[in-house]
Amino acid sequence: MLPVPEEKKEIPLEQVQEELNSENPQVRAQAILEISNRMYKPSLGKIRNLLKNDVNPAVKGTAAIALGTWKDKTSIPEIIKLFSKDSGVTPEILLEALARMGDPSCANTILPFLQSQDHTLRLIAVDTLVRIGADSAGKAILNLARKNQDPKIAKTYAMALGKLKVRSAESYLMELAKMAEPSPTLAATYLALGRISSKKSIPILVRGLAGDFDKGSENSMIALIEIKSPAAITPTIPILKHKNRDVRYRAVNVLSEIPSSQTGPKVLKILEENEPNSVGPAALVLGRIGFKPARLTIEKSFINSQLPDREMIGRSLGYLGDKKVFQFY
């Protein structure tokens, strides 16, 4: 018979409170975590004091996280002071504390990290701005973005502007999309244009969708779907004939997700041209949007066993509710 592991007994609260005064900094830090997890607010004053006066960076950092979790806004100035280089507390810990605090007034403290040479730190800064709801910092971020000359850091600004939905950044992001080489920066810019619902950028995004840069094509698809403008339908339809299968089916997603009365008739024309590579994508669009006038044409295509992507053609008939499709398998 296997031994039954003993249940770990919870440390009495009184003992945990005493451990806040331990000479061992690891014990003090662990005690802060324990009190934070138990949400024991009577220890708030003691933890504020440790944040301000403890000499150990680990204790200060743990206190900052706990106070951020408790959204103790009184502690924000002390947390901000710890961003000085001699505090010993890492910026990652302090940014997490501010993120948990959820106070948009902290935005100006976070903005300089968007220009950090540390890629991970830049991403954490973007995440922190989003988590504190720093929408009001949009103008300041856009001004910094316009001054920036580093293509890699431009990606960070595009992410921040997009995630915070800074609509006034439209012209900047469109210009960046035109200038950037195929890169993570360009891919992030496409996503940002979608997040700010930039209808003016539809021609740029359609070109990105049809382009050779795979991540750019994928993100352009996501952006066009997010914008959801019927203006994207007509220029996207020819992409159903694209040489790259993945690109063709990204066009399928765009055409299927944007409501428009023009999609069905125009895509049916593509289907009727009977070009082998475009039949499957065209049929799938027509099935997904429920365009019933296409049923007979799709059935004729499905019978042709030489066509590629027959499973997609069959799936389109399934969308249309055609039970006859099962007779062909």
C-alpha positions in Angstrom: 0.0 0.0 0.0 1.4 3.4 -1.0 1.9 5.9 1.7 -0.5 8.8 1.7 1.2 12.1 1.5 0.6 14.4 4.4 -1.4 17.5 3.7 0.7 20.7 4.0 -0.6 22.6 6.9 -1.3 26.3 6.4 1.0 28.5 8.3 -0.9 30.5 11.0 -1.4 34.1 10.0 0.2 35.4 13.2 3.4 33.5 12.2 3.3 35.0 8.7 3.0 38.5 10.1 6.0 37.9 12.4 8.0 36.7 9.4 7.6 40.1 7.8 10.2 41.2 10.4 12.6 38.3 9.8 16.2 39.1 9.3 16.2 36.8 6.3 15.1 38.7 3.2 13.8 35.5 1.6 11.6 34.9 4.5 10.3 38.5 4.4 9.6 38.2 0.7 7.8 34.8 1.1 5.7 36.3 4.0 4.6 39.2 1.7 3.5 36.7 -1.0 1.6 34.7 1.6 -0.2 37.7 3.0 -1.0 38.9 -0.5 -2.4 35.5 -1.5 -4.6 35.6 1.6 -5.6 39.2 0.8 -4.9 40.1 4.5 -5.3 43.9 4.2 -4.5 44.8 7.8 -0.8 44.2 6.8 -1.0 46.9 4.1 0.8 49.5 6.2 3.7 47.1 6.9 4.1 46.1 3.3 4.1 49.7 2.2 6.9 50.3 4.7 8.9 47.4 3.3 8.4 48.8 -0.2 9.8 52.1 1.0 12.5 51.2 3.5 13.6 47.6 3.0 17.2 47.4 1.7 16.7 44.1 -0.2 15.6 44.4 -3.9 13.7 41.1 -3.8 11.7 42.2 -0.8 11.0 45.6 -2.4 10.0 43.9 -5.7 7.7 41.4 -4.0 6.1 44.3 -2.0 5.5 46.2 -5.2 3.8 43.2 -6.8 1.6 42.7 -3.7 0.6 46.4 -3.6 -0.1 46.3 -7.3 -2.3 43.3 -6.9 -4.2 45.1 -4.1 -4.4 48.2 -6.4 -3.0 50.4 -3.6 -2.7 53.6 -5.6 -1.1 55.3 -2.6 2.0 53.2 -3.3 2.4 54.2 -7.0 5.0 57.1 -6.3 7.2 54.7 -4.3 7.0 52.0 -7.0 7.9 54.6 -9.6 11.0 55.7 -7.6 12.3 52.1 -7.8 12.8 52.5 -11.6 16.0 54.3 -10.7 19.1 52.1 -11.6 20.4 51.9 -8.1 17.2 50.3 -6.6 18.2 46.8 -7.7 14.6 46.0 -8.6 14.2 44.9 -12.2 12.0 46.9 -14.6 10.1 43.8 -15.5 8.9 43.4 -11.8 8.0 47.0 -11.5 6.1 47.1 -14.8 4.1 44.0 -13.7 3.3 45.8 -10.4 2.0 48.8 -12.4 0.1 46.6 -14.7 -1.7 45.0 -11.8 -2.3 48.5 -10.4 -4.4 49.3 -13.5 -4.0 53.0 -13.2 -3.7 54.9 -16.5 -1.9 57.8 -14.7 1.2 55.6 -14.7 1.5 55.7 -18.5 4.3 58.4 -18.7 6.5 56.2 -16.5 6.1 53.3 -18.9 6.5 55.2 -22.2 10.4 55.3 -22.1 10.5 51.5 -22.1 8.9 51.5 -25.6 12.4 52.6 -26.8 14.4 50.1 -24.8 17.1 48.2 -26.6 15.8 45.1 -24.9 13.1 43.6 -27.2 11.4 41.7 -24.3 11.2 44.8 -22.2 9.6 46.7 -25.1 6.9 44.0 -25.4 6.3 44.1 -21.6 5.9 47.9 -21.8 3.2 47.5 -24.6 1.4 44.9 -22.5 1.5 47.1 -19.5 0.1 50.1 -21.3 -2.8 47.9 -22.6 -3.5 46.4 -19.1 -3.7 49.8 -17.4 -6.0 51.1 -20.2 -3.6 53.9 -21.3 -5.8 55.1 -24.1 -5.1 58.8 -23.2 -1.4 58.2 -23.9 -2.1 57.6 -27.6 -1.0 61.1 -28.7 2.3 60.8 -26.8 3.0 57.4 -28.2 2.3 58.6 -31.7 4.7 61.6 -31.2 7.4 59.2 -30.1 6.7 56.9 -33.0 7.2 59.8 -35.5 10.5 60.7 -34.0 11.8 57.1 -34.0 14.4 56.1 -36.6 14.9 52.4 -35.6 12.9 50.0 -37.8 12.8 47.4 -35.0 11.5 49.8 -32.5 8.9 50.9 -35.0 7.3 47.5 -34.6 6.8 48.2 -30.9 5.1 51.5 -31.6 2.9 49.9 -34.2 1.8 47.3 -31.7 1.1 49.9 -29.0 -0.8 52.2 -31.4 -2.9 49.3 -32.7 -3.6 47.6 -29.3 -4.7 51.0 -27.8 -6.7 51.7 -30.9 -5.2 55.1 -31.6 -7.2 56.1 -34.6 -5.2 59.3 -35.1 -2.2 57.1 -36.0 -3.8 56.0 -39.3 -1.6 58.2 -41.6 1.6 57.2 -39.7 0.8 53.5 -39.8 -0.1 53.7 -43.5 3.2 55.4 -44.3 5.0 52.8 -42.2 3.3 50.0 -44.1 4.4 51.5 -47.4 8.0 52.0 -46.3 8.8 48.9 -44.3 10.5 45.9 -45.8 8.9 42.4 -45.3 9.7 42.0 -41.6 8.0 41.7 -38.2 7.6 45.5 -38.2 5.5 45.3 -41.4 3.4 42.4 -40.1 2.7 44.3 -36.9 1.8 47.4 -38.9 -0.8 45.4 -40.9 -2.4 44.2 -37.6 -2.4 47.7 -36.2 -4.3 49.1 -39.2 -6.9 46.4 -38.6 -7.2 47.2 -34.9 -7.8 50.9 -35.6 -10.4 50.0 -38.3 -8.6 51.9 -41.0 -10.7 51.8 -44.2 -8.2 54.0 -46.0 -5.6 51.2 -45.7 -7.7 48.6 -47.5 -5.7 48.8 -50.7 -2.5 48.4 -48.7 -3.9 45.4 -46.9 -5.2 43.8 -50.0 -1.7 44.1 -51.5 -0.3 42.6 -48.3 -2.8 39.7 -48.5 -1.6 38.9 -52.1 2.1 39.5 -51.3 4.9 37.0 -51.0 5.6 37.8 -47.3 3.7 35.0 -45.6 3.3 36.6 -42.1 2.3 39.8 -43.8 -0.3 38.0 -45.9 -1.7 36.3 -42.8 -1.9 39.5 -40.8 -3.5 41.4 -43.7 -6.2 38.8 -43.7 -6.8 39.3 -40.0 -6.9 43.1 -40.4 -9.3 43.1 -43.4 -11.7 40.9 -41.4 -11.4 43.2 -38.4 -12.2 46.3 -40.5 -15.2 44.4 -42.1 -15.6 46.9 -45.0 -17.5 45.8 -48.2 -14.9 48.0 -50.0 -12.4 45.1 -49.6 -14.6 42.6 -51.5 -14.0 43.6 -55.1 -10.2 43.8 -54.9 -9.9 40.6 -52.9 -11.9 38.4 -55.3 -9.1 38.1 -57.9 -6.9 36.7 -55.1 -9.0 33.5 -55.3 -6.8 32.8 -58.4 -3.5 33.4 -56.6 -0.6 31.0 -57.4 -0.2 30.3 -53.6 -2.8 28.0 -52.1 -2.5 29.5 -48.6 -3.1 32.9 -50.0 -6.1 31.8 -52.0 -7.7 30.4 -48.8 -6.9 33.5 -46.8 -8.9 35.4 -49.5 -11.7 32.9 -48.8 -11.7 33.9 -45.1 -11.8 37.6 -46.0 -14.7 37.2 -48.5 -16.6 34.9 -46.2 -16.4 37.1 -43.1 -17.3 40.5 -44.6 -21.1 40.8 -45.2 -21.8 42.1 -48.7 -24.4 41.5 -51.4 -21.8 41.7 -54.1 -19.8 38.7 -53.0 -22.0 36.0 -54.2 -22.6 37.1 -57.8 -18.9 38.1 -58.3 -17.5 34.9 -56.8 -19.9 32.8 -58.9 -18.3 34.3 -62.0 -14.9 33.1 -60.8 -16.4 29.6 -60.2 -17.9 29.5 -63.7 -14.6 30.2 -65.3 -13.7 26.7 -64.1 -10.0 27.4 -63.6 -8.7 24.4 -61.6 -7.0 26.2 -58.7 -9.8 28.7 -58.1 -12.8 26.4 -58.2 -12.3 25.1 -54.6 -11.7 28.5 -53.0 -14.6 30.1 -55.0 -17.0 27.2 -54.1 -16.0 27.4 -50.4 -16.8 31.2 -50.3 -20.2 30.6 -51.9 -20.9 27.8 -49.5 -19.9 29.8 -46.4 -22.0 32.8 -47.3 -24.9 30.5 -48.2 -25.3 31.7 -51.8 -27.8 29.1 -53.0 -27.8 30.2 -56.7 -24.4 28.6 -56.9 -25.5 25.2 -55.9 -25.8 23.6 -59.3 -22.5 25.0 -60.5 -20.8 23.7 -57.4 -22.4 20.2 -57.8 -21.1 20.1 -61.4 -17.6 21.0 -60.2 -17.7 18.4 -57.5 -18.4 15.6 -60.0 -15.2 16.4 -61.7 -12.7 14.1 -59.9 -9.7 15.8 -61.6 -10.2 19.1 -59.8 -7.9 19.9 -56.9 -9.4 20.6 -53.5 -12.5 18.5 -54.0 -12.9 18.2 -50.2 -13.4 22.0 -50.2 -16.0 21.8 -52.9 -17.8 19.1 -51.0 -17.6 21.2 -47.8 -19.2 24.1 -49.7 -22.2 21.9 -50.6 -22.4 20.9 -46.9 -22.7 24.6 -46.0 -25.5 24.9 -48.5 -27.3 22.0 -46.9 -26.9 19.7 -49.9 -27.2 16.1 -48.7 -26.6 14.7 -52.2 -22.9 15.4 -51.6 -22.6 12.2 -49.6 -23.6 10.2 -52.6 -20.4 11.0 -54.3 -18.1 9.6 -51.6 
